[in-house]
Amino acid sequence: QYYSTVLSHQFRGIGTFAVSLVSLDYGDIPETVHMKLQGGGTAPFVTGNTFTASDLAFGISYARTITNQLSLGGTVRYLDEKIASVGMSSCSFDFSTLYYTGFRSLRLSLATRNFGPDAHLVGYSEELQAEPVDIRMPLELRAGVAYDILEQKNSPHLLTIITEGKVSSDGSEKIHLGAEYVYRDLLALRAGYRFNYDEEGLTLGAGLNFSMGKCQYSASYAFLDFGALKQVHMFSLGWIINKNTRMDVK
């Protein structure tokens, strides 16, 4: 089970601050251990017991528009991971920029993620065979391009295409392609594909924006073809408390 919550607020003349909380619960996992054989060596054995694992990330973000074309942002994040009796905690830093080229709606983005120190496993167990070694943060670089094929200035239609490349220190290069169609800022239809992933591939989604009283709300659904995890369904809710403050929950 995956949960994500973000609260952001824009301070005039200062910039936008946000706090985020992400959690991942793996549920109960059947325990398998290596049993020693009489003739030497080991063999896997299902004990009948279960264990669990969880991940937690808490972040504080800041972003500011530097000019009409350039925006900069960053996040500092506290990370905590546990599996059975083994765990680790660390921190990481993200930096990003968004630049409008001036050619129609064409914009470029660059982001570097997971700058941080090596993490250290605690709770070494001979039974779990967890080596007490340092784990290097998976440094990641992303570059993206977006362009509006249909612009909404004099039309109720908006069609945006996006492509993004990702390079990380713990895996091969990956490419993301996506498209979003929006009608009158009310209904959104989305589709995408992730290339060079072991499990992930096609994504489809839809969103709805509406107003009730003084607040604006959004609801979105996404379907992910996730290979071994089969079909993954994601739901998100968002609301604008006032013109400067937004809340999102997944």
N, C-alpha and C positions, 0 to 999 in steps of 0.2 A: 504494500500500500504506500502510495506516494502522495504527500501533501505539500503545498507551497502557499505561502501568504506574503503579500507585499503591501506596504503602506507608504505612499509618497506624498510630499507636500512641497509646493513651490513657494519660495520666499522672494518677493519682489526685490530685484536689485542684488540678490545674493546667489540664487540658484535653487536647484531642486535637491532635497534630501529624501532618502528612502531607507526603510528598514525591511529586511526580508528574513523569513524563516522557512527552511526546507527540511523535511524529514522523510526518511525511507525506512519502512519496516518490512523485513523479509519473512516474517511469520515463523512458524515452527518448521524446522528442517530435521529430517531423520539423521541420527548420529551414526557415523561409520568410523571405526577405529582400525588400526593395524594390529592384529593379534600375532604373537610369536608362534611359529610352528615348531613342533618337536624336532624336526629334522633340520631346523635352521631357516632363517628368512621370516617373512611376515606375509599375511594375507588379509584383505579387507573383511571386516566383520560388522554387520548391522546390529547395534546393541539393543534396539528397541526404544532407546531414549531419544529425546529431541533437544535441539538447542536453537538459538535465535541469533539474529544479527540486525543491526540498525545503523543508520547514518543520520547525522544532524549537521546543518550548516546555518549559522546566523550571520547576516551581513548588514553593513551600513554603507550606503552609496551616496555619492554626490555627483551632480552633473550641472553644467552651466553652458549657456549659449555665449560664445565669445564674440562672434559676428553673425550677420544674417545667414552666413553660409557654413560656419564652423561651430561645432559643439564638442565639448570634452567631458569625460566622466570617469569615475573610478569607484571601486568597491573594496573594502577590507572585510574579510570573512573569517569567522571562527569555525573550525571543523572538528567533529568528534565522530569516531567510528568504533563500533564494537562488534565482535563475533565470538560467541561463547564467552570464555573468560579472558579473551585477548582484546585489547583496545589500544587506541592512539588518539591524540588530539594535536591540532596544529592550527596555523593561520595561513591565509593566502591573500594576494592582492591582484585585482584586475584593473586594466586601463583600456579606455576605448575612445574613439573619435568618429564623428559623423560629419561629412563634408558634402555640401551641395555644389556641384561643379559650375552651375550657371547655365548649362545647356538643358533647357526645358526642366524636366523633373529628375534628371540623372543625379544620383547621390552615391557616394562611396563610404564604406565603413571599414575601420581597422580595430581589432581588439586583441589584446594579449591577456591571457588568463593563467591563474595559478602560479604567480610568482610567490615563492615562500620557502621557508627552511625545510630541511628533511624532517620527516616524522619518525618517531621511535615507537615500536610495539612494546606494550607492557603487558605482563601477565603470561610470561613464557611458560609453556606446559609441555612436558615430555610426551604426554598422551596426545595432545593436539598437534604435536610436532610443529609448533610455531617458532621459527627462528627469531631471536631477539636482534633484528637488524634494522638499520635506518632505511626508510622508504622515501624515495625522491618524489617531490611533487610533479605531477604530469603537466609540464609547461605546454601551453597551447597558443597558437596564433591563428586568427581568423581574418579573412578579407572578404567583403561582400559588395555587390553592386545591385542597385534597385532602380527601376524605371517604370513610369506610368505610361502604358500604351494608350489607355483612354483616360483623359483628365476630366475632373469633375467641375471645372469652372463654369461651363455653360451646358452641362449635361448631368443627368442623374446617375450616370455610370462612371465607375472608376475601376480600371483593370491594371494591376501592378504585377510585374514579374521580378523575380529575385534569384540571384545565384550567389553562392558562397563557397569558399574553399577553406578547409581546416587542416592544419598541420600540428601534430602533437608529438611530444617526446616519447610517448609510450605506444605509438601505433602508426599505421600508414596514413597517407593523405586521403582525405575524404571530400566529397563534393555534395552540396545541397542545392536543389532546384525547387522553386516554388512559385505559385501564382495565387493572387487573391482578387476576387471580383466583389465590389461593393455597390449596392443600389441605394441611392439617396441617404447615405450614412445610416441606413436602417438594417439591411440584410447583407451578410458577407458569406461568400462561398470560397473555400480554399482547397488547394491540392498541392502536393509536393512529393519529391522522391529523394532518398538519401543513397548515394552511391558509395560502394566499397566498404560497406558495413557487413559484419558477420551475420547479423540477425535483422536489423532494421531495413526498411525499404519504402513502400508506399505509405503516404499519409493523406487523409481526407478530413475536411472539417467544415463547419458552418458556425456563424455567429449572428447574434441579434442585439441591436442597441435600441433602448426605449427610455422614456421619461415617465416618472411618477412624482407628482408634486414638484418640489424644488431639486430633486436628485435625478441623475441620469444613471442608468443601469446597463450592464452588458452580460450576456450569457453566451458561452461558446462550447462546442463539442468537437472532439477530434478522435479520429480512428487511426490506429497505427498497426501496420502489419509487422509484428515483432518477432517473427521466426519462432524460436523455442518458447517464447512467452505467448505465442499464438496471437489472438486479437486483443489489443489493448485499447480501452476506451477512456478518454480523459474529458473531464468537465471543468469548466472554470466560470466563476462569477466575479463581476467587478462592479463597483459603483463609485461615482464621483460625488463626494460629500459636498464640496463646493467647487468653484472653478479652479482652485489650486490644489485640491487634495483628492487622491484617488486610492482606492482599496481594491486589491485583486486576490482571489482565493482559488486554488486549484485542488 
